[in-house]
Amino acid sequence: MRQLSGLDASFLNLETPSTPLHVASVAILDGDTADFDAIRAHIEERLHLLPPFRWKLAQVPFGLDHPYWIDDPDFDIEFHVRRIALPAPGDDQQLADQVSRIHARPLDRSRPLWELYYIDNVHGRDVAILTKMHHAAVDGASGAEILTTLLDVTPVPGEFEAPPASRDVLRYPSQLEMLARGGAGVLMRPAHAWRTMRRTVQALPAIGRQVGAMLSLVQPEEKALARPKMQAPPTPFNAPITPHRRFAFGSVSLDTVKEIKSAQGTTVNDVIMAAAAGAIRRYLIDKDALPDRPLQAMVPVSVRTSDEKGTMGNRVTTIVAMLPTDLDDPLERLQRVHEVMQVAKERDAVPADLLSDFTEFAPPAVAARAARAVARLRWADRFRTPVNLVISNIPGPNVPLYYAGARLKHLYPVSAIVDGIGLNLTLQSYMGSIDFGLVSCRDLVPDLATLLAMLEDEFAILEEAAL
C-alpha cells in the first residue's frame, strides 16, 4: 500500500465532469515496425517496473484520511490497452480530433487510472500511441520516468529481471482495515500541523516579498514590468470550461531554437515563451480581445530530486511570469521574456514543500467537500485567476528511442486545463525537434489549429529576425 499525498489527493478532489485531471502523451511510431500484440506484450513484461499501471484507489471510510494506492487484484490489461484506427486519409486533424474526444473522457476510478490507445492509419502507415494517466499518480517528471521504462535505445528491447516470486495473494482491503489506517492518520495530524506551522513561519519573509511584489508595494522600478499582478487580464480563454476539448500538435527544429537563443544571449525556454507570446498576441488581435497589459503565464517547475526518482506522485512548484503580449517586435519580446524569467528565478520562492504540508494538514473530508463546493460555485465566473494560461517545457532525450522495437518519431504532450485557465501549451524536446501539444476548452478556443499555425509561424519570424 502507498498513501497519496495531500497534493496527489487534491487532483482527485478537484476533478469534475468538466475538468478531468489526467495528463497524456501521443507517441508517433514508424508503422513499418509497430505491432499491437508486441506493444501489449511489451507492457505486460514490464508491469513490475510500472507501479502506477497496477495501482487502484482504496478510499478511507468517511474521508478520515487520504486514499491509498493498492495493487489491483483483478488487473486486466485488455481493459487498459485498446486498439482503434483513423479513417482514411488519417491526417493530423483527424488524429487531433480523435485525441480530443478521448482526452475529454474521465478515467474509470474503479480500475487503475490509465488507458492506452493504439491508433492505426496515421498518415496511412504510421501508428499513434495515446497514453492517459491521472495527475494524482504522476506529474510531468514521473510521467517521463514511465516512458523511459517503456522505451529502449535500440530496436531490440532490453532485458529486465523478472519480478520476484511472491506468495502473497492480492486482495482488496476491507473497510475495517481502511478505517484503522484512517484512524492512525488522524492521530498523526497534530504532527503535520506543527510541521506546517514551523515551515510557514520560516517562509514568511519570502511569502511577504511575493505578495508585496504582486500588490505592487515593493517593486524596484526597473523590475516593475517583470512582476506579476494578483489578477491576470481578461481573455476569451479565461472563463469556466466545459467537458469538451480541442488538441493541436506540431514540431519545430531544436537546432534552430538553439541558434536563436545563442545569437540573442537568451535560453531555449525564453525562445519558446517569446514565440508563444507572439502567437497569442496575434490570435487575440484577430479576436479583438488583446488586453492592454501583458498576459501572465504559469510555468511549472519540477522539484523532484535524484533521490526521489521512481517515487511517482507530484513534486512540482510553479512560477508566474509576465508574457509580453503587449510588444509588437519579436526581438523585443524575446529580450523582455529573458528579463522576466531572470527576475522570476531570482525571486525568493515559497518553499515547494509548504503547499504539500498544507494539503497534508487539511482534514481530507473537509478538503474534498471544499473542492466540490468551489466547483459548484463556478468561481471562474466571479473572479479572475492570477494566470491566463500554462506553458510547460519538458527536456527530452536527443537519441533515437524504440517502443517494443518500433521507432519513435515524435512525442507530443497532452496536458490538462482547469476552470478559469482554458489553454495549455506543453512542449517536449526529442531527437532534434521540439514537439508541442496545445490543449484548450473547445467552447473557449474552438479554432485551436489557428493558434497552432500562428505558433509555428512565430518561430519562423524569430529565426528571420534573430539570425
FIGU-258285 format. One record per residue (C-alpha): residue in one letter; residue number from 1; x, y, z. Coordinates in nm, 4 decimals. Example, Ala and Ser with C-alpha at 12.3 -4.5 7.8 and 13.67 -1.06 7.14 Angstrom:
type_seq_x_y_z
A_1_1.2300_-0.4500_0.7800
S_2_1.3670_-0.1060_0.7140
***
This chain:
type_seq_x_y_z
M_1_0.0000_0.0000_0.0000
R_2_0.1132_0.3545_-0.0720
Q_3_-0.0786_0.6555_0.0546
L_4_-0.1486_0.9513_-0.1707
S_5_-0.0017_1.2794_-0.0545
G_6_-0.2373_1.5681_0.0098
L_7_-0.1264_1.7239_-0.3187
D_8_-0.1909_1.3996_-0.5096
A_9_-0.5353_1.3654_-0.3462
S_10_-0.6230_1.7233_-0.4423
F_11_-0.6197_1.6193_-0.8092
L_12_-0.8934_1.3696_-0.7256
N_13_-1.0913_1.6173_-0.5163
L_14_-1.0781_1.8940_-0.7784
E_15_-1.1902_1.6698_-1.0635
T_16_-1.5388_1.7418_-1.2007
P_17_-1.7292_1.6221_-1.5105
S_18_-1.5975_1.9256_-1.6989
T_19_-1.2457_1.9048_-1.5522
P_20_-1.0928_1.5580_-1.5839
L_21_-0.7453_1.5836_-1.4364
H_22_-0.5395_1.3352_-1.6304
V_23_-0.2342_1.4024_-1.8457
A_24_-0.1388_1.2220_-2.1637
S_25_0.1093_1.1904_-2.4462
V_26_0.0880_1.0951_-2.8127
A_27_0.3817_0.8905_-2.9402
I_28_0.4101_0.8606_-3.3187
L_29_0.5697_0.5285_-3.4185
D_30_0.7038_0.4115_-3.7524
G_31_0.4231_0.1940_-3.8884
D_32_0.6642_-0.0439_-4.0632
T_33_0.7979_-0.1597_-3.7255
A_34_0.4948_-0.1170_-3.4947
D_35_0.2791_-0.4125_-3.3898
F_36_-0.0167_-0.4071_-3.1499
D_37_0.0416_-0.7505_-2.9978
A_38_0.4095_-0.6699_-2.9445
I_39_0.3219_-0.3415_-2.7702
R_40_0.0761_-0.5102_-2.5331
A_41_0.3184_-0.7938_-2.4540
H_42_0.5944_-0.5367_-2.4013
I_43_0.3842_-0.3551_-2.1395
E_44_0.2902_-0.6818_-1.9664
E_45_0.6553_-0.7843_-1.9397
R_46_0.7422_-0.4545_-1.7673
L_47_0.4400_-0.4170_-1.5416
H_48_0.6502_-0.4898_-1.2330
L_49_0.8581_-0.1813_-1.3224
L_50_0.5498_0.0382_-1.3704
P_51_0.3795_0.0659_-1.0280
P_52_0.1128_0.3232_-1.1329
F_53_-0.0061_0.0858_-1.4058
R_54_-0.1128_-0.1594_-1.1328
W_55_-0.2327_0.0892_-0.8689
K_56_-0.6003_0.1086_-0.7815
L_57_-0.7603_0.3538_-0.5377
A_58_-0.8658_0.2380_-0.1909
Q_59_-1.0719_0.5011_-0.0085
V_60_-1.0652_0.5545_0.3678
P_61_-1.4205_0.5434_0.5162
F_62_-1.5779_0.8818_0.5987
G_63_-1.2851_1.0606_0.4329
L_64_-1.0825_1.0389_0.7555
D_65_-0.7546_1.0282_0.5669
H_66_-0.6166_1.0455_0.2145
P_67_-0.6786_0.7437_-0.0114
Y_68_-0.4235_0.4693_-0.0727
W_69_-0.2880_0.3034_-0.3837
I_70_-0.3039_-0.0761_-0.3804
D_71_-0.2106_-0.3356_-0.6414
D_72_-0.5320_-0.4249_-0.8240
P_73_-0.6116_-0.7915_-0.7518
D_74_-0.8332_-0.8021_-1.0638
F_75_-0.5966_-0.6250_-1.3033
D_76_-0.6922_-0.6852_-1.6689
I_77_-0.4583_-0.5392_-1.9289
E_78_-0.7181_-0.5829_-2.2035
F_79_-0.9291_-0.3148_-2.0354
H_80_-0.6416_-0.0659_-2.0417
V_81_-0.4776_-0.1337_-2.3810
R_82_-0.7161_-0.0712_-2.6720
R_83_-0.6887_-0.0581_-3.0498
I_84_-0.8665_0.1819_-3.2839
A_85_-0.7993_0.3277_-3.6302
L_86_-0.8400_0.6596_-3.8075
P_87_-1.0463_0.6730_-4.1265
A_88_-0.8590_0.7485_-4.4466
P_89_-0.6504_0.9525_-4.5047
G_90_-0.5557_0.9620_-4.1330
D_91_-0.4199_1.3175_-4.1378
D_92_-0.3085_1.5370_-3.8466
Q_93_-0.6510_1.6944_-3.7987
Q_94_-0.8217_1.3557_-3.7768
L_95_-0.5672_1.2417_-3.5176
A_96_-0.6098_1.5651_-3.3211
D_97_-0.9891_1.5241_-3.3246
Q_98_-0.9652_1.1646_-3.2015
V_99_-0.7235_1.2623_-2.9227
S_100_-0.9574_1.5482_-2.8255
R_101_-1.2515_1.3103_-2.7839
I_102_-1.0558_1.0539_-2.5823
H_103_-0.8852_1.3176_-2.3681
A_104_-1.2215_1.4669_-2.2717
R_105_-1.3403_1.1403_-2.1123
P_106_-1.2601_1.0841_-1.7419
L_107_-1.0792_0.7708_-1.6290
D_108_-1.2641_0.4888_-1.4521
R_109_-1.1842_0.5208_-1.0798
S_110_-1.2777_0.1581_-1.0114
R_111_-0.9643_0.0490_-1.2011
P_112_-0.6010_0.1599_-1.2248
L_113_-0.6107_0.5162_-1.3550
W_114_-0.4582_0.4810_-1.7008
E_115_-0.5539_0.3916_-2.0573
L_116_-0.3505_0.3309_-2.3717
Y_117_-0.4886_0.3591_-2.7258
Y_118_-0.3071_0.2037_-3.0212
I_119_-0.4249_0.4152_-3.3175
D_120_-0.3716_0.2712_-3.6669
N_121_-0.3623_0.4524_-4.0021
V_122_-0.1863_0.7736_-3.9009
H_123_-0.0939_0.9258_-4.2386
G_124_-0.1898_0.5904_-4.3881
R_125_0.1069_0.3992_-4.2471
D_126_0.2197_0.5172_-3.9024
V_127_0.0814_0.4384_-3.5565
A_128_-0.0005_0.6704_-3.2661
I_129_0.0105_0.5584_-2.9033
L_130_-0.2084_0.7764_-2.6812
T_131_-0.1365_0.7127_-2.3116
K_132_-0.3569_0.8717_-2.0428
M_133_-0.2658_0.8741_-1.6727
H_134_-0.4307_1.0511_-1.3817
H_135_-0.2476_1.3507_-1.2378
A_136_-0.2974_1.2011_-0.8904
A_137_-0.0465_0.9307_-0.9874
V_138_0.2107_1.1225_-1.1923
D_139_0.3436_1.4678_-1.2711
G_140_0.5460_1.5607_-1.5793
A_141_0.8753_1.4265_-1.4454
S_142_0.7398_1.0970_-1.3134
G_143_0.5406_1.0528_-1.6348
A_144_0.8671_1.0876_-1.8251
E_145_1.0167_0.8180_-1.5992
I_146_0.7364_0.5817_-1.7006
L_147_0.8073_0.6474_-2.0674
T_148_1.1762_0.5819_-2.0029
T_149_1.0827_0.2402_-1.8644
L_150_0.8726_0.1592_-2.1714
L_151_1.1212_0.2870_-2.4303
D_152_1.4570_0.1418_-2.5376
V_153_1.7614_0.2944_-2.7063
T_154_1.7906_0.0042_-2.9532
P_155_1.5348_-0.1697_-3.1776
V_156_1.5865_-0.4874_-2.9737
P_157_1.4082_-0.4394_-2.6393
G_158_1.6360_-0.4561_-2.3381
E_159_1.6072_-0.7392_-2.0911
F_160_1.4852_-0.6814_-1.7359
E_161_1.4966_-0.9044_-1.4348
A_162_1.1763_-1.0963_-1.3811
P_163_0.9664_-0.9829_-1.0856
P_164_1.0477_-1.1663_-0.7626
A_165_0.8144_-1.4539_-0.6897
S_166_0.5536_-1.3676_-0.4303
R_167_0.3340_-1.5995_-0.2284
D_168_0.1062_-1.3162_-0.1223
V_169_-0.2426_-1.3316_-0.2644
L_170_-0.3548_-0.9874_-0.3759
R_171_-0.6833_-0.8771_-0.2252
Y_172_-0.8742_-0.5556_-0.1767
P_173_-0.8534_-0.4338_0.1882
S_174_-1.1674_-0.4441_0.3992
Q_175_-1.3486_-0.1330_0.5188
L_176_-1.2371_-0.2154_0.8742
E_177_-0.8712_-0.2223_0.7672
M_178_-0.9063_0.1105_0.5880
L_179_-1.0857_0.2602_0.8873
A_180_-0.7948_0.1567_1.1120
R_181_-0.5470_0.3215_0.8763
G_182_-0.7625_0.6337_0.8670
G_183_-0.7692_0.6481_1.2464
A_184_-0.3895_0.6287_1.2564
G_185_-0.3755_0.9154_1.0083
V_186_-0.5987_1.1285_1.2317
L_187_-0.3612_1.0703_1.5228
M_188_-0.0708_1.1949_1.3100
R_189_-0.2466_1.5174_1.2094
P_190_-0.1162_1.7245_1.5063
A_191_0.2392_1.6405_1.3937
H_192_0.1518_1.7608_1.0411
A_193_0.0080_2.0807_1.1909
W_194_0.3253_2.1511_1.3887
R_195_0.5457_2.0939_1.0843
T_196_0.3232_2.3187_0.8712
M_197_0.3319_2.5984_1.1290
R_198_0.7102_2.5790_1.1606
R_199_0.7674_2.5859_0.7838
T_200_0.5158_2.8679_0.7398
V_201_0.6978_3.0847_0.9951
Q_202_1.0280_3.0153_0.8198
A_203_0.8750_3.1072_0.4832
L_204_0.7009_3.4284_0.5990
P_205_0.9726_3.6641_0.4630
A_206_0.9538_3.5012_0.1170
I_207_0.5725_3.4987_0.1254
G_208_0.5693_3.8673_0.2203
R_209_0.8017_3.9595_-0.0634
Q_210_0.5937_3.7589_-0.3125
V_211_0.2635_3.9145_-0.2043
G_212_0.4143_4.2626_-0.1823
A_213_0.5505_4.2333_-0.5342
M_214_0.2165_4.1150_-0.6727
L_215_0.0402_4.4028_-0.4962
S_216_0.2986_4.6453_-0.6428
L_217_0.4040_4.7530_-0.2928
V_218_0.7741_4.6709_-0.3066
Q_219_0.8733_4.6661_-0.6705
P_220_1.2036_4.8180_-0.7823
E_221_1.1059_5.0427_-1.0704
E_222_1.3419_4.8804_-1.3192
K_223_1.1825_4.5401_-1.2494
A_224_0.8222_4.6547_-1.2254
L_225_0.7271_4.5195_-1.5674
A_226_0.8524_4.1736_-1.4693
R_227_0.6323_4.1465_-1.1607
P_228_0.3000_3.9639_-1.1969
K_229_-0.0254_4.1111_-1.0634
M_230_-0.2780_3.9446_-0.8364
Q_231_-0.5254_3.9200_-1.1256
A_232_-0.4406_3.8360_-1.4850
P_233_-0.6022_4.0471_-1.7595
P_234_-0.9223_3.9036_-1.9122
T_235_-0.9074_3.6940_-2.2294
P_236_-1.1591_3.4683_-2.4093
F_237_-0.9944_3.1557_-2.2635
N_238_-1.0187_3.2707_-1.9000
A_239_-1.3694_3.1525_-1.8164
P_240_-1.5434_2.8389_-1.6867
I_241_-1.4609_2.5412_-1.9060
T_242_-1.6917_2.2729_-2.0461
P_243_-1.6193_1.8980_-2.0797
H_244_-1.5228_1.9400_-2.4469
R_245_-1.1604_1.9641_-2.5633
R_246_-0.9505_2.0698_-2.8564
F_247_-0.5998_1.9337_-2.9198
A_248_-0.3421_2.0520_-3.1718
F_249_0.0190_1.9442_-3.2196
G_250_0.3274_2.0361_-3.4175
S_251_0.7074_2.0466_-3.4166
V_252_0.9926_2.2907_-3.4737
S_253_1.3657_2.2364_-3.5085
L_254_1.5506_2.2339_-3.1748
D_255_1.8724_2.3329_-3.3552
T_256_1.7032_2.6431_-3.4945
V_257_1.5756_2.7396_-3.1499
K_258_1.9262_2.6926_-3.0078
E_259_2.0712_2.9155_-3.2831
I_260_1.8199_3.1889_-3.1953
K_261_1.8958_3.1705_-2.8214
S_262_2.2735_3.1765_-2.8820
A_263_2.2519_3.4721_-3.1204
Q_264_2.0392_3.6714_-2.8753
G_265_2.2029_3.5631_-2.5478
T_266_1.8883_3.4044_-2.4087
T_267_1.7740_3.0465_-2.3340
V_268_1.5761_2.7812_-2.5181
N_269_1.2856_2.8363_-2.2778
D_270_1.2973_3.2119_-2.3457
V_271_1.2633_3.1492_-2.7204
I_272_0.9686_2.9157_-2.6631
M_273_0.7869_3.1658_-2.4423
A_274_0.8580_3.4546_-2.6808
A_275_0.7124_3.2555_-2.9720
A_276_0.4087_3.1695_-2.7594
A_277_0.3653_3.5370_-2.6680
G_278_0.3748_3.6363_-3.0345
A_279_0.1228_3.3701_-3.1379
I_280_-0.1223_3.4520_-2.8585
R_281_-0.0885_3.8243_-2.9322
R_282_-0.1839_3.7680_-3.2971
Y_283_-0.4670_3.5344_-3.2015
L_284_-0.6165_3.7858_-2.9566
I_285_-0.5782_4.0732_-3.2044
D_286_-0.7778_3.8708_-3.4571
K_287_-1.0484_3.8272_-3.1903
D_288_-1.0328_4.1979_-3.0978
A_289_-0.9567_4.0797_-2.7436
L_290_-0.5927_4.1745_-2.6755
P_291_-0.5586_4.3266_-2.3245
D_292_-0.3601_4.6455_-2.2747
R_293_-0.1201_4.4814_-2.0308
P_294_0.0847_4.1616_-2.0655
L_295_-0.0683_3.8227_-2.0056
Q_296_0.0535_3.6117_-1.7135
A_297_0.1678_3.2525_-1.7638
M_298_0.2036_2.9736_-1.5096
V_299_0.5308_2.7880_-1.5628
P_300_0.5510_2.4527_-1.3757
V_301_0.8931_2.3626_-1.2353
S_302_0.9864_2.0130_-1.1199
V_303_1.1468_1.9950_-0.7737
R_304_1.1974_1.6185_-0.7891
T_305_1.5457_1.5291_-0.6668
S_306_1.7592_1.2388_-0.7829
D_307_1.6719_1.0593_-0.4582
E_308_1.3019_1.0874_-0.5449
K_309_1.3241_0.9236_-0.8870
G_310_1.0800_0.6368_-0.9172
T_311_0.8585_0.7619_-0.6328
M_312_0.5825_0.8797_-0.8683
G_313_0.3220_1.1260_-0.7420
N_314_0.3586_1.5042_-0.7742
R_315_0.6727_1.7031_-0.6909
V_316_0.6234_2.0377_-0.8641
T_317_0.6118_2.4054_-0.7878
T_318_0.5227_2.6916_-1.0209
I_319_0.6294_3.0423_-1.1081
V_320_0.4099_3.3128_-1.2593
A_321_0.5793_3.5003_-1.5429
M_322_0.4692_3.8016_-1.7429
L_323_0.4166_3.7153_-2.1108
P_324_0.4946_4.0250_-2.3257
T_325_0.1878_4.0117_-2.5490
D_326_0.1883_4.3939_-2.5402
L_327_0.5049_4.4161_-2.7538
D_328_0.4909_4.4038_-3.1343
D_329_0.8592_4.3483_-3.2154
P_330_0.9643_3.9788_-3.1900
L_331_1.3170_4.0517_-3.0649
E_332_1.1869_4.2953_-2.8043
R_333_0.9503_4.0221_-2.6864
L_334_1.2397_3.7774_-2.6616
Q_335_1.4529_4.0153_-2.4557
R_336_1.1582_4.1016_-2.2312
V_337_1.0903_3.7323_-2.1696
H_338_1.4589_3.6863_-2.0820
E_339_1.4414_3.9707_-1.8277
V_340_1.1135_3.8448_-1.6839
M_341_1.2398_3.4905_-1.6379
Q_342_1.5603_3.6130_-1.4749
V_343_1.3573_3.8112_-1.2223
A_344_1.1280_3.5142_-1.1635
K_345_1.4235_3.2828_-1.0990
E_346_1.5968_3.5343_-0.8683
R_347_1.2800_3.5999_-0.6711
D_348_1.2629_3.4374_-0.3285
A_349_1.0331_3.1422_-0.3767
V_350_0.7960_2.9973_-0.1230
P_351_0.9328_2.6502_-0.0358
A_352_0.7793_2.3847_-0.2591
D_353_0.7145_2.1587_0.0399
L_354_0.4926_2.4202_0.2064
L_355_0.1964_2.3610_-0.0265
S_356_0.2345_1.9885_0.0278
D_357_0.2363_2.0449_0.4044
F_358_-0.0888_2.2423_0.3913
T_359_-0.2590_1.9742_0.1841
E_360_-0.1457_1.7109_0.4351
F_361_-0.2703_1.9148_0.7300
A_362_-0.6181_1.9862_0.5932
P_363_-0.8660_1.7150_0.7016
P_364_-0.9246_1.5089_0.3844
A_365_-1.3056_1.5035_0.4168
V_366_-1.3112_1.8824_0.4593
A_367_-1.0712_1.9340_0.1680
A_368_-1.2839_1.7152_-0.0599
R_369_-1.6053_1.8989_0.0331
A_370_-1.4352_2.2355_-0.0124
A_371_-1.3164_2.1326_-0.3596
R_372_-1.6674_2.0243_-0.4586
A_373_-1.8139_2.3483_-0.3205
V_374_-1.5676_2.5545_-0.5237
A_375_-1.6691_2.3649_-0.8380
R_376_-2.0411_2.4203_-0.7691
L_377_-1.9907_2.7932_-0.7073
R_378_-1.8289_2.8338_-1.0531
W_379_-1.5718_3.0700_-0.9080
A_380_-1.4262_3.1367_-1.2551
D_381_-1.7485_3.3257_-1.3347
R_382_-1.6878_3.5617_-1.0421
F_383_-1.3124_3.6018_-1.0069
R_384_-1.0184_3.6360_-1.2428
T_385_-0.7311_3.3946_-1.1899
P_386_-0.3690_3.5103_-1.1385
V_387_-0.2711_3.3425_-1.4678
N_388_-0.4071_3.3320_-1.8221
L_389_-0.2527_3.0070_-1.9442
V_390_0.0030_2.7369_-1.8633
I_391_0.3298_2.6997_-2.0555
S_392_0.5429_2.3982_-1.9713
N_393_0.8729_2.2876_-2.1259
I_394_0.9929_1.9301_-2.0615
P_395_1.3508_1.8455_-2.1661
G_396_1.3697_1.5150_-2.3500
P_397_1.6307_1.2761_-2.4939
N_398_1.8342_1.3545_-2.8039
V_399_1.8863_0.9908_-2.9034
P_400_1.6501_0.7689_-3.1061
L_401_1.4128_0.5607_-2.8956
Y_402_1.2105_0.2494_-2.9675
Y_403_0.8783_0.1186_-2.8331
A_404_0.8726_-0.2625_-2.8462
G_405_1.1034_-0.2428_-3.1493
A_406_0.9080_0.0350_-3.3242
R_407_1.0985_0.3579_-3.3914
L_408_0.9655_0.6627_-3.2045
K_409_0.9314_0.9567_-3.4459
H_410_0.7653_1.2212_-3.2263
L_411_0.6320_1.2568_-2.8716
Y_412_0.3569_1.5156_-2.8237
P_413_0.2422_1.6057_-2.4688
V_414_-0.1300_1.6389_-2.3906
S_415_-0.1940_1.8300_-2.0677
A_416_-0.4918_1.9268_-1.8511
I_417_-0.6869_2.2522_-1.8236
V_418_-0.8990_2.3825_-1.5362
D_419_-1.1764_2.6338_-1.4772
G_420_-1.0564_2.9847_-1.5497
I_421_-0.7459_2.8656_-1.7378
G_422_-0.8719_2.7139_-2.0613
L_423_-0.5443_2.6994_-2.2550
N_424_-0.2296_2.4912_-2.2029
L_425_0.0887_2.4798_-2.4122
T_426_0.3280_2.1975_-2.3248
L_427_0.6473_2.1252_-2.5152
Q_428_0.8943_1.8370_-2.5081
S_429_1.2225_1.8030_-2.6944
Y_430_1.3169_1.4811_-2.8734
M_431_1.5708_1.3944_-3.1425
G_432_1.6439_1.7454_-3.2677
S_433_1.2802_1.8589_-3.2517
I_434_1.0612_2.0423_-3.0073
D_435_0.7245_1.8665_-3.0130
F_436_0.4406_2.0721_-2.8722
G_437_0.0846_1.9913_-2.7769
L_438_-0.1847_2.2557_-2.7285
V_439_-0.4960_2.1760_-2.5246
S_440_-0.7988_2.4023_-2.4853
C_441_-1.1653_2.4042_-2.3999
R_442_-1.3453_2.3692_-2.7336
D_443_-1.6046_2.6306_-2.6356
L_444_-1.3420_2.8909_-2.5378
V_445_-1.0829_2.8280_-2.8116
P_446_-1.2716_2.6452_-3.0891
D_447_-1.0085_2.7251_-3.3539
L_448_-0.7017_2.5897_-3.1759
A_449_-0.5487_2.4847_-3.5088
T_450_-0.5293_2.8557_-3.5986
L_451_-0.3294_2.9271_-3.2831
L_452_-0.1034_2.6307_-3.3652
A_453_-0.0315_2.7718_-3.7120
M_454_0.0486_3.1102_-3.5588
L_455_0.2871_2.9463_-3.3098
E_456_0.4753_2.7661_-3.5866
D_457_0.4880_3.0936_-3.7817
E_458_0.6259_3.2847_-3.4818
F_459_0.9261_3.0531_-3.4589
A_460_0.9991_3.1307_-3.8246
I_461_0.9593_3.5050_-3.7607
L_462_1.2012_3.4865_-3.4674
E_463_1.4516_3.2941_-3.6797
E_464_1.4394_3.5560_-3.9553
A_465_1.4732_3.8451_-3.7107
A_466_1.7432_3.6921_-3.4920
L_467_1.9815_3.5280_-3.7394
***
